[in-house]
Each structure stands twice: as structure tokens, then as C-alpha cells.
Amino acid sequence: QVSILEARALSAQEMVALEGAVTVRPGMFSDKIMYLQDETAGLQVYGDDISWPQLDVGDRVRITGKMSEKDGEKRVLVSAKDDISVVGQDEIVAQNIETVVVDKGLEGQLVRLSGVFLDKNYANVTFEDQAGEAIVYLKQKTEIKTDDIVFDREVVVSGIVAPSDGTYRVLPRSVADIVYVEEESGNDGEESLPIGSSENLLLPPNNQRQSAATVISMLLLLLSG
């Protein structure tokens, strides 16, 4: 058994046994693929016409298969349900990165970006942070609608790094992977006062209290006369 990083260094057709935590279960991107990662790297797992076992994100699995590469992306091929077994659970944490490092070094890994969406071209959405730009690709099965993308608003995006035609993109897994940062609501420059201060009591302003006192005094004088 080897680490995922060691598996990625193997040649195509070499048999491999490895363990990792599920970051994308079958059906999220495609019925034929899943992704997993360990402490060293991430990797696509491909199964053609197999019956996948019941898997959830965070399941730690042991896989036996054959190394392969498709469209520039490393992957391991599994041929039967028995090639995959659940051996435990792991907490999945996306790695915080900047757009400048969205490349082959992070292929197959779950990452997190903070920045803004700039524009879109069909399912390709341009994302910008302080380091540069990257493409966020919205796969159809995720049901993330391009019409719901909000531009020029701070957003945190999580997703898998994967190549397409030589360009590495970030692929969100679901709508939950796109989180817009709430803007802080201002109070028009008014300073908040501690609870319990006199200004927080349900009393009219000073000028109103003084006016009320004057009216009452005049009424008392009239009544007394």
C-alpha cells in the first residue's frame, strides 16, 4: 500500500493499493468517477459500469486498482465493487489557497478560494483574488446555476482542482461549496451605547421633555387662576 502522492508517480497500467478519504462521491460529478485524498495528495477514481458501494464524503476507503491517465489527469481504475472497501471516516478539510497555485501540483485535491466572481462564459466562471485569476467550472450534475452567480461580491469557493485542455480549474461539488460573505450592516455612523445607559431608556429626547414640562406648568397656572 502506498500514499496517494506515491501512487501519482507510478506509470500507467501499474497496479496500486492505497487509502484515502472520499471528497467527491460517485454521482456528484459523474456516475463513473469519485475523488479521494490523503495527507499527501488527491486522485480521481474511475469505474466504468461498476456497481459502486454506498459511499459518502468523509468515508475513508481502501482501493485496489490500476493507474491510468486521461486528458492529462492522473487516476486509478477500479473494475469491481470489491475493489473498494470502507475502513473508517475522516474529517475533510479544504486547503486554503490562492489562484496562482491552481495547477497540477494540486490536481485532485479539495481546495478553498476567497475572492470575487468577475464574469462567466457558459459554465466557466472567472474568479479573482489578490494573487490573480482562475476558472471555476460548474459541472451540470452539481445543479449549480450560472444565473445564480453574483459578481463583484466577496465569496468563498471550495472545489476539486482538475484539468481541461491544459487549464486547471476548480470544480465545486454542490451549491454548498459557494458561500457569499455577508456584508456588515452599518449604523449610519451612530455609535452604539452600552445596554443600561440612560440613552437606551424609553424616554423622549431632552428638548421634548423640556417642552412637555413647559406646557404642564402653563396649564397649572391657568387652572389656579
C-alpha positions as CSV (number, residue, x, y, z in Angstrom):
1,Q,0.0,0.0,0.0
2,V,1.3,3.5,-0.9
3,S,0.3,7.1,-0.3
4,I,-1.7,8.9,-3.0
5,L,1.4,11.0,-3.8
6,E,3.4,7.9,-4.4
7,A,0.6,6.4,-6.5
8,R,0.5,9.5,-8.7
9,A,4.2,8.9,-9.5
10,L,3.5,5.4,-10.9
11,S,3.3,4.7,-14.6
12,A,0.0,3.8,-16.4
13,Q,-1.1,0.2,-16.0
14,E,0.8,-0.3,-12.7
15,M,-1.3,-2.0,-10.0
16,V,-1.7,0.0,-6.8
17,A,-3.3,-0.2,-3.4
18,L,-4.0,2.9,-1.4
19,E,-6.2,4.6,1.1
20,G,-7.9,8.0,1.2
21,A,-10.9,10.0,2.3
22,V,-13.8,10.5,-0.2
23,T,-14.1,14.1,-1.2
24,V,-16.4,13.6,-4.2
25,R,-18.7,10.5,-4.1
26,P,-19.9,8.8,-7.2
27,G,-22.8,10.7,-8.8
28,M,-21.7,14.2,-7.7
29,F,-19.7,14.9,-10.9
30,S,-20.4,11.8,-12.9
31,D,-21.7,8.3,-12.3
32,K,-18.3,6.9,-13.2
33,I,-15.9,8.9,-11.1
34,M,-15.2,9.8,-7.5
35,Y,-12.3,11.7,-5.8
36,L,-10.3,10.9,-2.7
37,Q,-7.3,12.4,-0.9
38,D,-5.0,11.7,2.0
39,E,-2.4,13.9,3.8
40,T,-0.2,13.9,0.7
41,A,-2.3,14.4,-2.4
42,G,-5.6,13.8,-4.2
43,L,-6.7,11.5,-7.0
44,Q,-9.6,10.7,-9.3
45,V,-11.0,7.1,-9.1
46,Y,-12.7,5.9,-12.3
47,G,-15.1,2.9,-12.6
48,D,-16.7,2.0,-15.9
49,D,-20.1,0.3,-15.5
50,I,-19.4,-0.9,-12.0
51,S,-21.8,-1.0,-9.0
52,W,-20.3,1.4,-6.5
53,P,-20.6,0.6,-2.8
54,Q,-22.6,3.1,-0.7
55,L,-20.2,6.0,-0.2
56,D,-20.4,9.4,1.5
57,V,-18.0,12.3,1.6
58,G,-15.6,11.7,4.6
59,D,-15.6,7.9,4.2
60,R,-12.1,6.5,4.4
61,V,-11.7,3.8,1.8
62,R,-9.1,1.3,0.7
63,I,-8.8,0.9,-3.1
64,T,-7.1,-1.6,-5.3
65,G,-6.8,-0.7,-9.0
66,K,-4.6,0.2,-12.0
67,M,-3.0,3.5,-12.6
68,S,-4.1,5.5,-15.7
69,E,-4.2,8.9,-17.2
70,K,-7.0,10.6,-19.1
71,D,-6.9,14.1,-20.7
72,G,-3.8,14.9,-18.6
73,E,-5.3,13.9,-15.3
74,K,-4.0,11.0,-13.2
75,R,-6.5,8.5,-12.0
76,V,-6.8,4.9,-10.7
77,L,-9.1,2.5,-12.5
78,V,-11.3,0.1,-10.5
79,S,-13.1,-2.8,-12.2
80,A,-15.4,-4.1,-9.5
81,K,-17.3,-3.1,-6.3
82,D,-15.0,-5.3,-4.3
83,D,-12.0,-3.1,-5.3
84,I,-13.3,-0.5,-2.8
85,S,-13.9,-1.0,0.9
86,V,-14.8,1.5,3.6
87,V,-12.4,1.3,6.5
88,G,-13.4,4.3,8.6
89,Q,-14.3,8.0,8.5
90,D,-12.1,11.1,8.2
91,E,-12.8,14.8,8.6
92,I,-12.4,16.6,5.3
93,V,-10.8,20.0,5.3
94,A,-10.3,22.0,2.2
95,Q,-6.9,23.6,1.7
96,N,-6.9,27.4,1.7
97,I,-5.0,28.5,-1.4
98,E,-4.7,31.4,-3.8
99,T,-5.5,31.3,-7.5
100,V,-1.8,31.4,-8.5
101,V,-1.3,27.8,-7.3
102,V,-4.3,26.2,-9.1
103,D,-2.2,23.9,-11.1
104,K,-1.0,20.3,-11.5
105,G,0.6,20.3,-8.0
106,L,-2.9,20.3,-6.5
107,E,-4.6,18.1,-9.1
108,G,-7.4,16.0,-7.4
109,Q,-7.4,17.9,-4.2
110,L,-10.1,19.8,-2.4
111,V,-9.2,23.5,-2.1
112,R,-10.8,26.7,-1.0
113,L,-10.5,30.2,-2.6
114,S,-11.6,33.6,-1.3
115,G,-12.3,36.4,-3.7
116,V,-14.9,37.5,-6.2
117,F,-16.5,36.3,-9.4
118,L,-15.8,38.6,-12.4
119,D,-17.7,37.2,-15.4
120,K,-18.9,33.9,-16.9
121,N,-18.7,32.1,-20.2
122,Y,-21.3,29.3,-20.0
123,A,-20.2,27.0,-17.2
124,N,-16.8,28.7,-16.9
125,V,-16.8,31.4,-14.3
126,T,-13.8,33.7,-13.9
127,F,-12.7,34.1,-10.3
128,E,-10.3,36.7,-8.9
129,D,-8.4,37.1,-5.7
130,Q,-5.4,39.2,-4.7
131,A,-3.0,36.9,-6.5
132,G,-4.7,36.6,-9.9
133,E,-7.5,34.7,-11.6
134,A,-8.7,31.2,-12.0
135,I,-11.6,29.4,-13.7
136,V,-14.4,27.9,-11.6
137,Y,-16.2,25.3,-13.6
138,L,-19.8,24.4,-12.8
139,K,-20.5,20.8,-13.7
140,Q,-24.1,20.1,-14.8
141,K,-24.8,17.3,-12.2
142,T,-24.0,19.7,-9.3
143,E,-27.1,21.7,-10.3
144,I,-25.2,25.0,-9.6
145,K,-26.9,27.5,-11.9
146,T,-24.8,30.1,-13.7
147,D,-27.7,32.6,-13.4
148,D,-27.3,32.4,-9.6
149,I,-23.7,33.6,-9.7
150,V,-23.3,37.0,-8.1
151,F,-20.4,39.1,-9.4
152,D,-18.2,41.5,-7.6
153,R,-19.2,40.3,-4.2
154,E,-16.9,38.5,-1.8
155,V,-17.3,34.8,-1.9
156,V,-15.6,31.6,-0.7
157,V,-15.5,28.8,-3.2
158,S,-14.5,25.2,-2.4
159,G,-13.9,22.5,-5.1
160,I,-11.6,20.0,-6.7
161,V,-8.7,21.0,-8.9
162,A,-8.9,19.3,-12.2
163,P,-7.5,19.9,-15.8
164,S,-9.3,20.7,-19.0
165,D,-7.4,21.3,-22.3
166,G,-4.3,22.1,-20.3
167,T,-6.0,24.6,-18.0
168,Y,-6.6,23.7,-14.3
169,R,-9.9,24.7,-12.9
170,V,-11.7,24.5,-9.6
171,L,-14.9,22.3,-9.6
172,P,-17.4,23.0,-6.8
173,R,-19.3,19.8,-5.7
174,S,-22.6,21.4,-4.9
175,V,-24.3,24.8,-4.1
176,A,-22.9,24.4,-0.6
177,D,-19.4,25.0,-1.9
178,I,-20.2,28.6,-2.9
179,V,-20.7,30.8,0.1
180,Y,-21.1,34.6,-0.2
181,V,-19.7,36.6,2.6
182,E,-22.4,38.7,4.3
183,E,-21.7,42.4,4.2
184,E,-21.6,44.1,7.5
185,S,-24.6,46.4,8.0
186,G,-23.6,49.9,9.2
187,N,-25.4,52.2,11.6
188,D,-25.0,55.5,9.7
189,G,-22.1,56.5,11.8
190,E,-24.0,56.3,15.1
191,E,-22.1,54.9,18.0
192,S,-23.6,52.0,19.8
193,L,-24.1,52.6,23.5
194,P,-23.8,50.0,26.3
195,I,-27.0,48.4,27.4
196,G,-28.2,50.1,30.6
197,S,-27.0,53.6,29.7
198,S,-29.7,56.3,30.1
199,E,-29.9,56.9,26.3
200,N,-31.3,53.3,25.9
201,L,-34.3,54.0,28.2
202,L,-37.7,54.6,26.5
203,L,-37.8,58.3,27.2
204,P,-38.2,61.2,24.8
205,P,-35.2,63.4,23.9
206,N,-34.3,66.2,26.3
207,N,-35.9,69.0,24.2
208,Q,-39.1,67.1,24.1
209,R,-39.1,66.6,27.8
210,Q,-38.5,70.3,28.4
211,S,-41.3,71.3,26.1
212,A,-43.7,68.9,27.9
213,A,-42.7,70.4,31.3
214,T,-43.4,74.0,30.0
215,V,-46.9,73.0,28.8
216,I,-47.8,71.4,32.1
217,S,-46.6,74.5,34.0
218,M,-48.8,76.8,31.9
219,L,-51.8,74.6,32.4
220,L,-51.3,74.6,36.1
221,L,-51.2,78.4,36.1
222,L,-54.4,78.7,34.2
223,L,-56.2,76.3,36.4
224,S,-55.0,78.0,39.6
225,G,-56.2,81.4,38.2
